[in-house]
């Protein structure tokens, strides 16, 4: 599957995953920075063909492990692009203690390697799942991992197990909500609300999410609806 040009200087790649019997897709995002280097978010396995496609876009400067459920293919990306810097969400270092990285992502301060292009916030208040949210300022694109999932009738790559859970048990089919791990893991909703309110202050018009259909219309209202259990 070739890289998809989502927007100017933004490319995405979907890839299948299997989790607890459910089949669905995840998504890698690649953005060309103002420096000309590439910023890779939540990479998939980098095959020789995919490596060639990425190299045709420019040199890879930054690899991001944005959540403690989004780190499995970081080493593959590092092997393909050994000169890139790697930044990880807090908690990844515990799940992959042998993983080499340059820094753990800060709560709000973007790393110098990409600070000119981005805002970031560490979503806090959950005992199960960690995630860093990013705003690409030039394109007004919010990039999330598991804090919103939007899986439904138009979503490719799902199987009957996932559809059963999402439709009848979780009530998430065609409804944007945080991943089930988020919903089961809130332990400090006041802290979570503070993180989400900061994100809602950002100027974004579209949202790239890791699982499900990207949000390209009425993005602010969709995000607020997805997070209404915390935001109120």
C-alpha positions in Angstrom: 0.0 0.0 0.0 1.5 3.3 -1.1 1.7 6.4 1.1 -1.4 8.6 0.8 -1.0 12.3 0.4 -3.5 13.5 3.0 -2.7 17.2 2.7 0.2 19.4 1.5 3.4 18.0 3.2 1.3 15.4 5.1 1.4 11.7 4.3 -0.3 8.8 6.0 0.0 5.0 5.8 -2.5 2.6 7.2 -1.5 -0.9 8.4 -3.4 -3.8 10.0 -3.2 -4.7 13.6 -4.7 -7.5 15.7 -5.6 -6.9 19.4 -7.7 -9.1 21.7 -9.3 -10.8 18.7 -10.2 -7.6 17.0 -9.0 -6.6 13.5 -8.6 -2.9 12.7 -6.1 -0.5 11.2 -3.6 1.8 12.7 -2.1 4.8 11.0 1.4 6.3 10.6 1.7 10.0 9.9 4.6 11.7 8.1 4.9 15.5 8.0 7.6 17.5 6.2 8.9 20.1 8.6 9.8 23.7 7.7 13.4 22.5 7.9 12.8 20.1 5.0 13.2 17.1 7.3 10.5 14.5 7.9 8.7 13.9 11.2 7.3 10.4 11.6 4.5 9.8 14.1 3.6 6.2 15.3 5.5 4.4 12.6 4.6 1.0 11.1 7.1 -1.6 10.1 9.4 0.0 7.5 9.8 -2.3 4.6 12.4 -1.7 1.8 9.6 -0.4 -0.5 8.2 1.9 2.1 11.7 3.2 3.0 12.2 4.2 -0.6 8.9 6.0 -0.7 9.7 7.9 2.5 13.2 8.8 1.3 11.8 10.2 -1.9 10.0 12.8 0.3 13.1 14.0 2.1 15.5 13.0 5.0 13.9 11.7 8.2 14.8 13.9 11.1 12.4 12.9 13.9 10.7 9.6 15.0 7.9 9.9 17.5 6.5 7.2 19.8 3.4 9.2 20.8 1.7 6.8 23.2 2.4 3.8 25.4 0.4 1.7 23.0 2.2 3.1 19.9 5.8 2.0 20.0 6.1 -1.5 18.6 7.7 -0.4 15.3 10.0 2.3 16.5 13.1 0.1 16.2 12.2 -0.8 12.6 12.0 2.9 11.8 15.3 3.6 13.6 17.0 0.9 11.7 15.7 2.3 8.4 16.6 5.9 9.3 19.5 5.7 11.8 20.4 9.4 11.7 16.9 10.5 13.0 16.2 11.5 16.6 13.7 9.5 18.6 11.3 11.0 21.1 9.0 8.8 23.2 5.8 9.3 25.3 6.3 8.7 29.0 5.7 5.1 29.8 7.3 3.7 26.6 10.6 3.4 28.3 9.0 0.9 30.8 7.4 -1.2 28.0 10.6 -1.2 25.9 13.5 -0.9 28.4 16.0 -1.7 25.6 14.8 0.9 23.2 17.2 3.7 22.5 15.8 7.2 22.4 17.0 10.8 22.6 14.4 12.2 25.1 11.1 11.6 26.8 8.5 14.1 25.5 7.7 17.0 27.8 4.2 17.9 29.1 3.9 21.0 26.8 7.3 22.0 25.4 8.1 20.7 21.9 11.6 19.3 21.3 14.0 21.7 19.7 14.3 19.4 16.6 10.7 20.3 15.7 9.6 23.2 17.9 9.1 25.7 15.1 6.2 23.7 13.6 4.4 22.2 16.6 2.4 22.5 19.8 2.2 19.5 22.1 0.4 18.4 25.3 0.8 15.3 27.4 -2.7 13.9 28.1 -2.8 13.1 31.8 -5.2 11.7 34.3 -5.3 8.1 33.2 -3.8 5.1 34.9 -3.8 2.8 31.9 -2.8 4.9 28.8 -0.4 7.7 28.1 -0.4 9.9 25.0 1.1 13.1 23.6 -1.2 15.1 21.4 0.4 17.3 18.7 -0.8 20.3 16.6 0.9 21.0 13.3 0.4 24.7 13.2 0.9 25.4 9.5 -1.8 22.9 8.4 -4.0 23.3 11.5 -3.9 19.5 11.9 -4.4 17.9 15.3 -2.7 14.5 15.6 -4.0 12.0 18.2 -3.5 8.3 18.9 -6.0 6.7 21.2 -7.8 9.7 22.8 -10.3 9.6 20.0 -11.3 6.6 17.9 -13.9 6.8 15.2 -14.7 3.4 13.8 -17.9 2.7 11.9 -19.6 1.8 8.6 -17.0 3.5 6.4 -13.9 2.2 8.2 -11.9 -0.5 6.4 -10.1 -3.4 8.0 -12.5 -4.3 10.8 -13.8 -7.8 11.6 -16.9 -9.1 13.3 -15.3 -9.3 16.7 -14.5 -5.6 16.7 -17.9 -4.7 15.2 -19.7 -6.7 18.0 -17.7 -4.9 20.8 -18.0 -1.4 19.2 -21.7 -1.7 18.3 -23.3 -3.6 21.1 -21.1 -3.4 24.2 -19.1 -0.1 23.9 -21.6 1.9 21.9 -18.7 3.3 19.9 -19.8 2.4 16.3 -19.9 5.6 14.3 -19.4 7.5 17.5 -16.1 9.3 18.3 -14.9 8.4 21.7 -11.6 7.7 23.6 -10.4 4.2 23.3 -11.9 1.7 25.8 -8.6 1.7 27.7 -9.1 5.4 28.3 -12.7 5.0 29.4 -11.7 2.3 31.9 -8.7 4.1 33.2 -9.6 7.6 34.2 -8.2 8.3 37.7 -7.9 12.1 37.7 -10.6 13.7 35.6 -9.7 17.2 36.7 -6.1 16.7 35.4 -7.5 15.1 32.2 -9.8 18.1 31.7 -6.9 20.5 32.0 -5.0 18.7 29.3 -8.1 18.6 27.0 -9.0 22.2 27.5 -5.5 23.2 26.4 -5.9 21.2 23.2 -9.3 22.8 22.6 -7.7 26.2 22.7 -5.5 25.2 19.7 -6.5 26.4 16.2 -7.2 23.1 14.3 -9.4 22.3 11.4 -8.8 18.6 10.9 -7.7 15.6 13.0 -5.6 12.6 12.1 -6.3 9.7 14.5 -4.6 6.4 14.7 -7.7 4.2 14.5 -10.7 4.9 12.4 -11.8 7.7 10.1 -9.9 10.9 10.2 -12.0 14.0 11.1 -12.0 16.5 8.3 -15.3 18.4 8.9 -16.4 20.4 12.0 -13.3 19.2 13.8 -13.6 21.2 17.0 -17.2 20.2 17.7 -16.4 16.5 16.9 -13.5 16.5 19.3 -15.5 18.3 22.0 -18.3 15.7 21.6 -15.8 12.8 21.9 -14.4 14.2 25.1 -17.7 15.4 26.6 -17.5 13.0 29.5 -14.4 14.9 30.7 -15.0 18.4 29.4 -18.6 18.5 30.4 
